[in-house]
Amino acid sequence: MRINYAKKHSMAPSTIDRSQAQAILDATVPLHEAFSLAARERERYCGKDVLIHILDNIQNGHCAEDCGYCAQRRSASGVETYPLKSDEAIFEDARQAKETGAYRFCMVSSGTGPSKNTTERLAKLIHRISNELELKVCLSAGAVDKEKAQVLAEAGLDRYNHNLNTSDKHYDAICSTHNFTDRLQTLTHLAEAGVGLCSGVIVGLGESIEDLIDVAYALKKIRAASIPVNFFIPVPGHAINYPTELTPEFCLRVLIVFRLINPDSEIRLAAGREGHLRTLQAMALLVANSLFVDGYLNVKGSKMEATLALIHDAGLTPVSSGDFHGPVAPQQGYDAAEFPDLLKFPKK
């Protein structure tokens, strides 16, 4: 079954309530039972597709915001800094992303938000990439007002990413320069302009189970079409005082809850999937239906070849842009060259 991934807002009712979400996250419900429910909803709304996203950090560092989880926060972290790339450099990055196999090209810019001139410049780029490359574009550039949201919408922007990150009540523990309501305001402007919302969570910021449930329902309320689920990576210079100890099982349970609360949204395996889900990544793709390939903002990630193997091994289908067919599936069968010789003598 091939899904129509046109711009849409989550409409399907949640299949669990708050008490059931709590029971899944505190492990009262056995993992196999919760997983079965989520996998069924994923299959119902997404088939076997896995959308491939490639992220481009178009401007890095020099950020006045104090988001405690970010390597680009105003405190020095040693991260490489550079101004907004040239239009041609960004367009070339988009072209390479399509050739690599991206379904959506995600442009990310550091800072509080784009100026009027920068917004107009980005809008021209979005229009060019969308029309010349026939590649869907997501932009993450911080806070925007109504006028800027309208400019981006008229350019044909597919999605705008602005993560809620955590719950309203926990937000002041992770950031001192803006609040949860500020984030919601930007998302409201974009939704009113007709841009699809991409907004997600960072798991592991010292939040409670109740905080995770709160943000899952907040994303439901704003009808987020795409929900990236990030797992906190303790980058140098971060300011999260009491990060949560994450296990692969708990991370999978979080994905399950977000799927069951937002059953027809695009649930994405985002930053930290490699280090936190580890051997459960393929299992997680039977709950989530999209992922990032080839790294995140300031952290390396899995390359395309390894990611395609992960997708195919789970019996799923990678989805790229347009008529792109992408690298073929990894060769099936047992490859003896990948394993050591049989032991000739009993092990000691």
Secondary structure, 3 states (H helix, E strand, C coil): CCCCCCCCCCCCCCCCCHHHHHHHHCCCCCHHHHHHHHHHHHHHHHCCEEEEEEEEEEEECCCCCCECCCCCCCCCCCCCCECCCCHHHHHHHHHHHHHHCCCEEEEEECCCCCCHHHHHHHHHHHHHHHHHCCCEEEEECCCCCHHHHHHHHHCCCCEEECCCECCCCCHHHCECCCCHHHHHHHHHHHHHHCCEEECCEEECCCCCHHHHHHHHHHHHHCCCCEEEEEECCCCCCCCCCCCCCCCHHHHHHHHHHHHHHCCCCEEEECCCHHHHHHHHHHHHCCCCCEEEECCCCCCCCCCHHHHHHHHHHCCCEEECCCCCCCCCCCCCCCCHHHCCCCCCCCCC
